[in-house]
């Protein structure tokens, strides 16, 4: 089982980094495009706040979102708010998530996320850590994949390769950052493709944040990954 207490502390640190950086912005910069297609920086912050509340729902046994349409509508509604309101919402929703995480609970239980996905409750704090740190990068305000903690990069690579493991549309692939090795993609044979790169480039490719041009590929072409 994951160390949820450790990961909750990492979420708090990542949130503090994000809020410190965002506090240096202004209302005009919030309306500028983020690195996510179709989303402004305000959309990213609105999503982070609503995701925190959604994960509180998960931990407390409620549906993560009322519906996909409601999730999208809430983000669209909140995206244009001024900086002060955005920062307050991200901070207050993060506090609610931390409080839910600090409550006594059976962390070995299975919880349900979006689209019928299930996972151990103990992994929810790491999922939130990924949301905060990757979306901090998505804001395009000076925090890059290379700035992510080494622990996060290693664990996110393991998490994402596991996510694509057994996927019929991904060829059997060996992924390595030069130190660690992960196997992902279709089952039923030895990996024919090896993808090698720095931790930030590996995670960037796996998470759909980079095209993979900085990676070295042996045994075939760079696999095309489905959207997360």
CORSUL-V183307 format. One record per backbone hydrogen bond with DSSP energy under -1.0 kcal/mol. NH is the residue of the N-H (numbers start at 0). CO is the residue of the C=O. E is the energy in kcal/mol with one decimal. If there is no record, write none. Layout:
# CORSUL-V183307
NH_CO_E + NH_CO_E
This chain:
# CORSUL-V183307
3_1_-1.4 + 6_2_-2.2 + 7_3_-2.5 + 8_4_-1.8 + 9_5_-1.9 + 10_6_-2.5 + 11_7_-2.1 + 12_8_-2.1 + 13_9_-2.5 + 14_10_-2.6 + 15_11_-2.2 + 16_12_-2.2 + 17_13_-2.3 + 18_14_-2.9 + 19_15_-2.3 + 20_16_-2.0 + 21_17_-2.8 + 22_18_-1.9 + 23_20_-1.3 + 24_21_-2.1 + 29_25_-1.5 + 30_26_-1.0 + 33_38_-2.8 + 34_137_-2.9 + 38_35_-2.2 + 40_31_-2.1 + 41_29_-2.2 + 43_39_-1.6 + 44_40_-2.2 + 45_41_-2.4 + 46_42_-2.6 + 47_43_-2.3 + 48_44_-2.1 + 49_45_-2.4 + 50_46_-2.7 + 51_47_-1.8 + 52_48_-1.7 + 53_49_-2.2 + 54_50_-2.4 + 55_51_-1.5 + 56_52_-2.0 + 57_53_-1.9 + 58_54_-2.4 + 59_55_-1.9 + 60_57_-1.4 + 61_56_-3.0 + 70_66_-2.1 + 71_67_-2.2 + 72_68_-2.4 + 73_69_-2.3 + 74_70_-1.8 + 75_71_-2.4 + 76_72_-2.4 + 77_73_-1.9 + 78_74_-1.4 + 80_77_-1.3 + 85_81_-2.2 + 86_82_-2.9 + 87_83_-2.1 + 88_84_-2.2 + 89_85_-2.6 + 90_86_-2.5 + 91_87_-2.9 + 92_88_-2.6 + 93_89_-1.9 + 94_90_-2.1 + 95_91_-1.8 + 96_92_-2.1 + 97_93_-2.5 + 98_94_-2.4 + 99_95_-2.2 + 100_96_-2.3 + 101_97_-1.9 + 106_104_-1.0 + 108_105_-1.4 + 110_118_-3.2 + 112_116_-3.9 + 116_113_-2.4 + 118_110_-2.1 + 120_108_-2.8 + 121_106_-1.4 + 122_119_-1.9 + 123_120_-1.5 + 126_122_-2.1 + 127_123_-2.2 + 128_124_-2.3 + 129_125_-2.4 + 130_126_-1.9 + 131_127_-2.5 + 132_128_-2.6 + 133_129_-2.3 + 134_130_-1.9 + 135_131_-1.5 + 136_132_-1.6 + 137_133_-2.0 + 138_134_-1.2 + 139_136_-1.7 + 146_143_-1.8 + 147_144_-1.3 + 152_148_-2.3 + 153_149_-2.2 + 154_150_-2.4 + 155_151_-3.1 + 156_152_-2.0 + 157_153_-1.9 + 158_154_-2.6 + 159_155_-2.8 + 160_156_-2.3 + 161_157_-1.8 + 162_158_-1.8 + 163_159_-1.9 + 165_184_-3.4 + 166_163_-2.1 + 169_166_-1.5 + 172_183_-2.9 + 173_192_-3.2 + 174_181_-3.4 + 175_194_-2.7 + 176_179_-1.4 + 181_174_-3.1 + 183_172_-2.6 + 185_169_-3.1 + 191_171_-1.2 + 192_171_-1.2 + 193_217_-2.7 + 194_173_-3.3 + 195_215_-2.7 + 196_175_-1.7 + 201_197_-2.7 + 202_198_-2.6 + 203_199_-2.3 + 204_200_-2.1 + 205_201_-2.6 + 206_202_-2.8 + 207_204_-1.2 + 208_203_-2.7 + 209_203_-2.0 + 214_211_-1.6 + 215_195_-3.0 + 217_193_-2.5
